[in-house]
Amino acid sequence: MKYNRILFTIVFIASSLGYTAMYAAPAPWERVGGEASSLLSQIEKNNTTLKALRTEAEARKLENRTGITLADPEVGYKHMWEGAGESGKLTELTVTQSIDLATATGQRSRVARQQNMLVDEEYRMARMEILLDAQLALIDLDYYNALSAELDRRLGHAHRVVEAEKARFDSGDTDVLSYNNVLLSLSALEAERARVAMEREVLIAQLTALNGGIAIGNLDNLGSQGNIECQDDQDFTSWYAEAEPYLPQLAQARQLREVRSSELALTKTEHLPSLSATYINERHTIGTRSQGVAVGMSLPLWSNKNRVRSARTALEAAEARQADTELRLRSVYAQEFARVKGLYHTATLYRRALDEANNSELLQRAMDEGFISVLEYLQGIELYYDYLDRSLAAERDYRRAVAELEAWRL
């Protein structure tokens, strides 16, 4: 029974070694490339939420561009019956055009442009979040693909061990307890393989939904692990200087401030008098005509009350939000940057320990030659398994952390 348990453990270790070599730790920073990059482009094109947001953004832009022209001219016509006219006036034609200074000086157009730029920033933020969800799903799927392939290899070894153990059991060289332990170990592998398959199906369903309900092909080999760029010596200050102009959260806060500033300038302009010009054409009963121009002025004494104060308060709020966003983002990204570096060094440490201090063959030889007991052998293997599990967890956490840190590159 002990021999069979050890044999199965050795087979499991040998297959694990193949997995660790395939899933080696990356170096900062990982870029999405190859098949994964192509899939992100496909998802961006087909995602129904992004399609709706693009249409909504166009509608909002058109709405922002509405009402930025001069008011429509007003045409009036008056006809008096003969003998009832005023001072012999028979007909009167008037054409009146209001002249809004805010429109004439381009203030309304500037506000509309700033508002449209804010719409673009809001869309870019939503786009980044959706593509980040897709990228994280691809990273997880890449991990489960590798784990699935490794479990298939382990199951192949386990089936051979079970067959050999069954032959030994039938010949009376082992007892039923040893044979049952091997069967239980095989069942555990099959259960784990089923769990991994379920996780893969969930991720594939998530990616299909992100792709607008269109099934994505070629998800078995994403090829994302081969595109790695090392910037381990980069400090946070230089990294943030590169990232800051492209951070959508910060760009959105700054653009909101520009909108509020333009709206304040517009409100101040609206507080000025507006002009109107009227062309008058009169025809009299005696057959004569008279023409002229009338100029008027509208004094906004009451209609704009408190609007300047409200606009100024809105600008102050936008400035406060921008300052808060700048401070908060720098702090958040500094923590994420340090986390990425820590995860990278953790994964590297585990990988180096597994490569340089792999005692699996020594343990097997020592056990076979009687220098250590089966219990000591299993304890040594358990330590190796603990390192392997921690390493795999750190590697996947590292890739996810890099994706979240550099989502602004999407």
VENURCOR-V793688 format. One record per helix or strand of 2 or more residues. SS is the DSSP state (H for helix, E for strand). FROM is the first residue (numbers start at 1). TO is the last residue. If there is no record, write none. Layout:
SS_FROM_TO + SS_FROM_TO
This chain:
H_2_22 + H_34_46 + H_48_64 + E_74_79 + H_86_88 + E_89_99 + H_101_104 + H_107_170 + H_176_210 + H_224_226 + H_236_244 + H_248_270 + E_274_284 + E_289_298 + H_307_356 + H_360_368 + H_374_405 + H_407_409
